[in-house]
């Protein structure tokens, strides 16, 4: 299945319901503490039910909602690209469509609600039959389905398979199903077992956090292989093999001990009879210690925990990817969602570019989605506009939107970086100025603004002093770096000039 939309309500800073569309690669950008990580952590709670990186608690309830006595947090996801056939009772194959478990748009929509940070209740929003003669069939046990078929003389090819009986009943009333979009509680009655099986078709979700430990004392940083040893040793097949080895060794040790005591008994039976061999059980053996020397080192045998923080984090990130892939195969889950907070952390610009290119390529793999948060303008500029989601607050209301025209009549990555990170760049200044020129608005923009002297360099090397407004002064310095006869503009002046152009363009719009 592929995640299509995320809906969050009454969770941390998200008070009102908010809907977010996602694709194969989706990057959330915005200022600090605006709610980027919250989205990824809400997904971790939804998919991993408190057994992943994040646990739901009462402090996750939005404070304004809580003051209004609203304690119910809602996280809702919709999926497409689901299997054509699924098994939700016994071994009989059916489909979400034939079970009327899809919403009005033909998507699987799963809602999870948490009261005051407590346990989850799960619902499926579906365009479902509501005719009392054929409603709530998913809740009915086999005997009640059989009775309905007998009482209404409904033709059914197999009365021992619930899915077949449901289909027969719905077919019987096909002219009057009275379908409506309703919420089906899948945590009670017969639907509980259906939900347990349906969960197996959901993507594997795995979250790599920005504040993940990467100190020298972190086991994963000491070496990912040490963590791998623990996981490998917990494998049932490995445990059985090791138990067999332990039993074989125990037999050999017992044989040696018995022979030794027999020889001792020939010399002093009293001492021999007072001795017993003590051999530890297989369960008490520390098999992990046998492989404690495993390691990944560099060409100079330098261990990972002695490498730079950027290298350590890069290795950790790929260990995280490898582990997610291993767990996906073990659980036989068809798809995976990698959620990565701030992949640029501790990475210099060149590594950021390489890393994001690798993640873009990974997102193109079959049945793979990637969700990112970032504060890096470098990463933003590697994205396409449809891969970006800008989180903003306007008039006290939070929104998560695809990138659309703002001050400029076209989407601009420079504008995204300005809004999301307050990045003041010469490139954005050029873009705004160029737009004013192309639209024939530059003279109107200049009118009435204070001028400052600018020494223009002539071809013979002499200078002539012109009067330029601040924006022109900066524009000329950007385009003529060879002219060092003027005092260089500073960051505050660049910021002020950008603000003036944005305000003017906004007023024109």
N, C-alpha and C positions, 0 to 999 in steps of 0.2 A: 504494500500500500504506500501511497505517496501523500505526505502531509500537504494540505492545500491552504487551510486557514486556521488561525488561532484566535480564540475569543477569550478575553479575560475580564472579570468583574470582581470588584471588592477584594483585590489582592495587592497589598502594599500600596504603592502610589497610584495604582489604577483603580479609581473609585467607580467611575461610570463604565458601562460595558464598552469594550474596544475590540474591533476586529482587524486582524492583520493578515494579509495574504503573503504566502511564501512560495518560493520556487525551488529549483535545484540548488541554487546558491543565493542566500539572502544575507545581507550585511546591515546590521542596525547601527546607525550613527546618531550622535546627539551629544549634548553637554554632559558633564559629570553628574552623576546621581539623578539622571532624568528617567531611568527605568529600562536601560538596555539589558543589563544582566537579569533583571526581574523576569523578562520574557523567557529567557533560556532556563531560568530556575523554575518557573511555573511549569514548563514542559518536563523538566526532570521529575517534579512532583507527580505530574500526570502519568508519565510512562513508568516510572520506577517505584512509585508508591512508598516513598520514604526510605527505600533501600539503595538509592543512588547517592548523589553528592548532597542533596538537599532534603531536609525533613520539614513537613508542614507543621506549624504551631500557631497558637492564638495571636502571636505578635504579627503574623502575616496578614491579619484582617485589617483592611483600610481603617484608619482612625476616625475619619469622618463618618463612614458607614457604621462603625461600632457605636459612635455617639448617638446615632439615629436608631439604635437597636437592631441594625442589620448585621448579622453575624455569619451570613452564608457567602462563602467565596465560591466563585464558579470559574472553571477552566474548561473550555469546550474546543474540540478539534474536529475538523472535517477532513476526509480523505477521499482521494480518487485512485484510479489504477489498482483497484482491489481485485483479488482472484475471481475468475469466472465461476469457480465452484469452491465451496468450503464445506467443512464437516463441523456441524454444531450439535448434533446428537447422534449417538451410536457411531457407525462408520458410514452412514449414508451421506452422499454428496448432495448439496443443495446450493443455493446462491442467495446473496443478500437481496437481490431483486425479487426473487420468487418468495422470499420470506417477508417482503414488504418492510425491509429494514433500512431503506434509503430515504433521504429527505426529498423535498420537492424538486431540488436541483439534480437529483440522481446521485448524491454523494452520501457516504457514511458519516454521520455526525454523532459524536460521542460527547456527552456532557458529564463532567464530574463536579459534584458539590461537596463542600466541606463546611461543617458547622463549627464556628469558633476554633478553627485550626485543627479539628478532630478528624475522624475517619471519613472516608469517601463514600458517597452514594453515586451510582453510575446510572445514567439514562442514555437511551438512543432516541434522537429525534427522527421520526420516520413518518412518511406519508402512508399511514396504516389504515386497514379496514376498521371502521367503528360501528358497523351494523351489528346490533346485539346478537344476531344469529351466528356471526363469524368473527367477533372481536375477541381480543385477549387470548387468542389461541396459543401464543407462545408461553402463556402462564399456566396452561392446562397440562396436567399429567396425562400419561398414555391412556389410562382407563376412562378419563372424561372425554378425551378425543374419540375413543372407540364408541362410547355411549352416544355422542352427538351424531356420529356417522350412522349408527343403527337406528336411532330415534327418527332421523330425518331421511332415512333410506338413501344415503349418499353412496354413489359408486366409488370404491377405493380398492386399488390393486394390492395393497399390503397394509393390514391393520396392526402391524407390529413395529412400524417405523413412524415416529411422530411427524417427521418432515413430509412424508408421503400423505399422511392423514390431513395435515394442515392444508397442503396443496389441494387435496380433493375437496375439502370443505370450502375453501375460498373459490375454487372453480365452480362449485355448485351455486354460490351466491354472486357470481362474477358480474351480473347485471345490476347488483345493488350492494356493492361493498361499502359505499359511503366513506370513501377514503378522506382522511384529514391528517394534517401534520400534527402528531401528538408526541409526547415523551413517554417512552416505555421504560419502566424501572427494571433494570436487568440485574438487580442485586437481591431479588426475592423470588421465591417459588421456582418453577421450572426454568425461568430465564437465567437463574444463577449459573447453572451448568452450561447454558448456551454461551453466556458471557465469558466463562472460564476458557472455553475453546476459542471463542472469537478473539480473545486477547492474544492468542498465539500468532495471529496474522498481523498484528501491529508491528511497526518498525522497531528495531532496537535503537534506543536513544541513549547517547553517552555524552557527558558534559565534561569538558576540560576547562577548569576555572582559571581566571587571571591571577588569583591569589593562591594558586596551588603551590604547596611547599616545594621549594627547590634549594633548601639549605643543605650543607654538607651532611647533616644528620638524617636527612630524609632517606628512607630505605630505597625508594625508587631512584633517587639521585646517586646513591652509593653504587647502584647498578641495576638497570631494569631486569637483568637476568636473575638477580637475587629474588625479585618479586616473582619472576616467571617460575623459578624453582618451587616456590611455595604452592603456586597454582597447579603446576604439573604434578607435584606430590599428592595433591588432593584428588587427583583423577582416580576413579574407582578401579579402572583396569591396572593402573600403576600400583595402587595399593595392594591389589590382589597379587601382582607379580612380586612386590617387595615382601609380602607375607610369605610367599612360597620360598623366596631366598632365605628369609629369616628362619623358616622351618627347617630348611636344608642345613643351614649353618648350625642351628640348635641341635639337630641330630648328630652332626659331626662333632660338635663340642661335647655333647653327652657321651659319645663313644670314647673320645679322648679322656674325659673325666672318669668314666667307668674303668678304663684300662689302667689309668694312673692309680685309682683307689684299689683296684685288684692287686697291683704290684705292691702297694703300700701295705695291704692286708697280709701279704706273705711275710712282711717284716714285723708289722705291729698291727694286729687286727683291731685293738682297742682304739687306736688313733684313727684308723681308716673308717671305723664304724661311726666315729663322731663327726665326720666331714660329709658335706653334701654340696654338689655343684650348684651355683646360683646363676642362672642364665636369664637375662631380661627378656620380657615378652616382646613380640614384634611391635605392638602398639606403643611401647615405651622407647623405642629406638628413635634417635634424632636423625632421620634420613636427610633432612635439609642440610645438616652439618657436613655431610659427605660431599656436597656440591657447593660449599660456602666460598670456594676459591673461584667460582665462575665469574667471568668479567668481560666487559667490552673496554678495550684500551686503545690508545692511539699508537702511532708508529713507534713512539718512544716509550711505550708501556706506561703512559700517564693515565691513571684511572679517571673515570668520569667526574667523580666528586672533586677533582683537582682542576677541572677545566673551567673556562669562563661561564658566567651565568647564562649567556646567550646560547652557548653550545649545550649546556645542561638542559635548558628549557626546550631546545630544538629536539634533542634526543628523547626527552620526556614526551613531547608532543607526538612523536612518531611511535613511541612505545604505547601511548594511549590509542593511537590509530590501530596498531597491530593487535592490541588486546580487544578492541571493539570488534575487529574482524574475526578474531578467534572465537569470541563469545557468540557472534552472529552465526558462525558455522556450527558451533556446539548446540545452540538452541534451534538450529534449522530455521532461523528467521530470514525471510527473503530479502528484506531491505534494512537499511541502517541510516540513522541521522546523526551526523557528527556536529556537536555544538561546541564552539571554541570561543572563549572570551579573549579578546585582545591578543591575537596571535603575534602581534608586533613586539610584545613585551621582551625586553633585553636583546632585541634584534636590530642590527644596524640596517641602514636603508637598503643595501644590496641584498641582504638576507630577507628583508621584508618582501622585496619584489619576487625573489625566488620562491619564498614560502607561499605567497598568495597565488603565484602561477601554478604551483603544485596543487593547491586547494581548488583552484578553478578547474584544473584537469581532472581532479578527483570527483568534482561535482558532476562532471560529464559522464561518469561511469554509470552503468545500469543500476537502478534501484538504490541510488545513493543521493542523499541531500546533505547540504552543509549550511549551518547557521553560524554567523559570526557577529561579534561586536568589535568595534574598533574606535580608537582615537587617532588613527594615523591617516593624515592626508595622502600619504604615499599609497596606502592600500585603497583608499577611496578612488584614487585616479586609475587604479587597475580594474575597477568595476565598470560594468555597463549600468545605465540608469535603471533598468528594470531589476537589477540585483541590489539596489539600495533602498532602505527604509529609514526615513528621517523622523526622529522622535522630537516633538516640539510641544510647548505649552503656550496656548493663546487664549486670552481672556479667562484664564484659570482652568481651561479644559485641555487635557493632554490628547495628542493625536499621534498616530503612527502612519505615515503616508509614503507612498511611492514618490520618487522625485518628479516634480512637475515644474513648469515655468514659474519663476518668482519675480524678482525685479526685471530679469531679462525675459524676453518672450520665447525662450527655449530653455530646456534643462541644462544646467551648467555645473560641472563637477567643482569648479572654483567656488561657485555660490554655495554648494553643499558644504564644502569645507569651511566657508565663512560662517554659515549658519550653525553648523554642528560643532565646530571647534574654535570659532572666532579667529580663523587663520587669516592674517593680513598678508597678502602676497602681491608682488609686482605683477604677476600674471593676471590676477583678478582685476587689478587696476587697469591694465591694458585692455582687458575684455570689456569692461564697462565704458572706458573712453572710446574704444573702437565702435561700440554700439551707438554711442551718441553721435559720432561722426557719420556713421552709415545711415542713420535716421535723419540727418540734417538738423540735429538738435544742439550741436555744440555751441553755437553762438548764443542761443537762448539760455543755455546753461551758464555761460560765462557772464552774461549781463548782470551788472550790479555787484559783482564780487570784487573784493579787495585784491589789488595787484601787488606783486613784489618784484624787485629787479632781478633779471636773469641775464648773465653775460653770455651772449651767443658767439660761438667761435666761427670766424670767417676763414676762407680758404687760404689766405696769406698768413694765417696764424694770429692775426690781431683779433680783438673782441669788440663787440658792440652791445650796448646794454638795451634790452627790451623790457617791457612790463608784462608779466605773466601772472595769471591767477595761480593759486596753489596747485591745482590739478594739472595745468599745463607745465608748470615748473617741474613737477615730478615726472610727467610724461617725457619731457625733453631729457631729463637726467637719465631715465631708463634707456632711452633710445640713443643717447650720445654719451656713453661712459668715457669716451676719450676726452671730453671737455671737463677739465678739473678746475675751472675758474670760478665755480660756484660752491657754496657750502652745501654739503650733501643733506638731502632730506632725511628725517628720522622716522622711526616707527609710528610715532604719534601723528605726524603729518600725513603719512601714508594712510593711516586709519581714518583720519578726518576727511581726506580727499575721497576715499571709498564711500564713506558715510554720506557725503554731500551728493555724489553721483547716484547712489542708491535712492536717496530721498527724492531727488529730482525725477528720476525714472519712475518711481512709485507714484508721484503726483501726476505725471503724464498718463500713467495707466488709469 
